[in-house]
Amino acid sequence: MPRCPWATVEPNITYHDEEWGAPVHDDQKFFEFLTLEGAQAGLSWTTILKKRENYRRAFDGFRPQKIARYGAREVKRLLADAGIVRNRLKIAATIQNAKAFLAVRKEFGTFDAYIWSFVGGRPKQNRWRRMNQVPASTIESDAMSRDLSRRGFKFVGSTICYALMQATGMVNDHLVTCPRHAKLAGPRRRK
């Protein structure tokens, strides 16, 4: 299969073939990706994918309502957990983000309704031919980053937001030569 060139080894291959770019509409899954994308800052995505199951265990299945109540004891436990990225700022950000996530959900009904508004509720279908065409950020990710920051979220720079958009299918950034591009784009419309 002529995959996108970043998916050459596991766990990247399975993630590429089964998840990356598929539209997400589940709030808990959004919180998982928000946490993992923030944890990835300064590291490789492969490193985070390899630690993903450890993150699920360590952070109570990414249940924001539980994580929002974490205190000093949980922070100490997480800092001692070699299965995750033991960075105090990233751990504190996850707890703060859980609180901000719940506030957004209360205001909009779902986090899904809020986050998809940055792309007008529909995946943006890009048509990249080479990886060097894929941007690190866009005006949409800039707007998302500003608004998330204003709402108290941490580790939500524009590049992290764009990676979140790619991961959750808000944009289809599979190369056009990759079979996943057409599968996720749906039927072509005639002009």
CORRAJO-V510099 format. One record per residue. N is the residue number from 1. PHI is phi in whole degrees, -180 to 180 (NA if undefined). D_FIRST is the distance of its C-alpha to the first C-alpha in Angstrom with 1 decimal. Layout:
N_PHI_D_FIRST ; N_PHI_D_FIRST
This chain:
1_NA_0.0 ; 2_-80_3.8 ; 3_-70_5.6 ; 4_-58_9.4 ; 5_-63_10.9 ; 6_-80_13.1 ; 7_-103_10.6 ; 8_-114_10.6 ; 9_-136_13.0 ; 10_-77_14.5 ; 11_-86_15.9 ; 12_-60_13.8 ; 13_-62_10.4 ; 14_-63_12.2 ; 15_-61_14.2 ; 16_-60_11.5 ; 17_-74_9.8 ; 18_-115_13.4 ; 19_-126_15.9 ; 20_-57_15.6 ; 21_90_16.7 ; 22_-81_17.7 ; 23_-57_21.5 ; 24_-104_23.9 ; 25_-135_27.4 ; 26_-106_28.7 ; 27_-58_31.3 ; 28_-65_30.9 ; 29_-66_27.1 ; 30_-62_28.1 ; 31_-65_30.6 ; 32_-59_28.1 ; 33_-65_25.8 ; 34_-60_29.0 ; 35_-66_30.1 ; 36_-67_26.9 ; 37_-65_26.4 ; 38_-67_30.1 ; 39_-65_29.8 ; 40_-73_26.9 ; 41_-48_29.3 ; 42_84_29.7 ; 43_-126_27.1 ; 44_-88_23.3 ; 45_-65_21.2 ; 46_-59_19.9 ; 47_-58_23.6 ; 48_-68_24.1 ; 49_-59_21.2 ; 50_-67_22.6 ; 51_-98_26.0 ; 52_-57_25.0 ; 53_-63_26.5 ; 54_-64_29.6 ; 55_-62_29.9 ; 56_-59_29.8 ; 57_-69_32.6 ; 58_-65_34.6 ; 59_-107_34.6 ; 60_47_35.5 ; 61_66_32.2 ; 62_59_32.3 ; 63_-86_35.3 ; 64_-61_36.9 ; 65_-64_40.3 ; 66_-81_40.6 ; 67_-63_39.3 ; 68_-61_41.7 ; 69_-96_44.6 ; 70_-60_43.5 ; 71_-125_46.4 ; 72_-59_47.4 ; 73_-63_46.8 ; 74_-68_43.2 ; 75_-62_42.6 ; 76_-61_44.2 ; 77_-60_42.0 ; 78_-67_38.8 ; 79_-65_40.0 ; 80_-95_40.4 ; 81_-89_37.0 ; 82_-70_34.8 ; 83_-80_31.8 ; 84_-124_31.6 ; 85_-78_32.3 ; 86_-90_36.0 ; 87_-119_37.0 ; 88_-56_40.2 ; 89_-66_39.3 ; 90_-70_35.9 ; 91_-67_37.4 ; 92_-62_40.3 ; 93_-63_37.9 ; 94_-62_36.1 ; 95_-66_39.5 ; 96_-62_40.7 ; 97_-65_37.4 ; 98_-63_38.0 ; 99_-65_41.5 ; 100_-67_40.3 ; 101_-60_37.5 ; 102_-64_40.2 ; 103_-66_42.4 ; 104_-64_39.7 ; 105_-62_39.1 ; 106_-65_42.8 ; 107_-72_43.2 ; 108_-105_40.2 ; 109_93_40.0 ; 110_-144_36.4 ; 111_-67_34.4 ; 112_-53_31.7 ; 113_-61_34.2 ; 114_-67_35.2 ; 115_-70_31.8 ; 116_-70_30.2 ; 117_-64_33.3 ; 118_-71_32.0 ; 119_-122_29.5 ; 120_68_31.8 ; 121_83_30.3 ; 122_-134_27.0 ; 123_-62_23.7 ; 124_-84_23.7 ; 125_-96_20.8 ; 126_-89_20.1 ; 127_-133_18.3 ; 128_-77_17.5 ; 129_-103_15.9 ; 130_-134_16.4 ; 131_-60_16.8 ; 132_-71_20.5 ; 133_-86_21.1 ; 134_-72_20.4 ; 135_-75_23.9 ; 136_-88_25.2 ; 137_-158_27.6 ; 138_-141_28.9 ; 139_-63_32.2 ; 140_-68_30.9 ; 141_-71_30.0 ; 142_-62_33.4 ; 143_-65_35.2 ; 144_-62_33.5 ; 145_-59_34.4 ; 146_-61_38.0 ; 147_-71_38.5 ; 148_-61_37.0 ; 149_-61_39.2 ; 150_-61_42.2 ; 151_-88_41.7 ; 152_99_41.8 ; 153_-72_38.1 ; 154_-120_37.3 ; 155_56_34.3 ; 156_-132_33.2 ; 157_-65_33.1 ; 158_-60_31.2 ; 159_-66_28.2 ; 160_-64_28.0 ; 161_-63_28.4 ; 162_-67_25.6 ; 163_-62_23.2 ; 164_-63_24.6 ; 165_-62_24.0 ; 166_-66_20.3 ; 167_-62_19.9 ; 168_-99_21.9 ; 169_76_20.4 ; 170_-70_23.5 ; 171_-132_21.4 ; 172_-101_17.9 ; 173_-107_16.8 ; 174_-65_13.0 ; 175_-64_12.6 ; 176_-64_12.9 ; 177_-79_9.8 ; 178_-89_7.7 ; 179_-56_7.6 ; 180_-66_9.8 ; 181_-60_12.3 ; 182_-65_13.3 ; 183_-61_13.3 ; 184_-82_15.6 ; 185_-77_17.6 ; 186_79_18.8 ; 187_-67_20.4 ; 188_-75_21.3 ; 189_-95_25.0 ; 190_-82_27.1 ; 191_-97_29.4
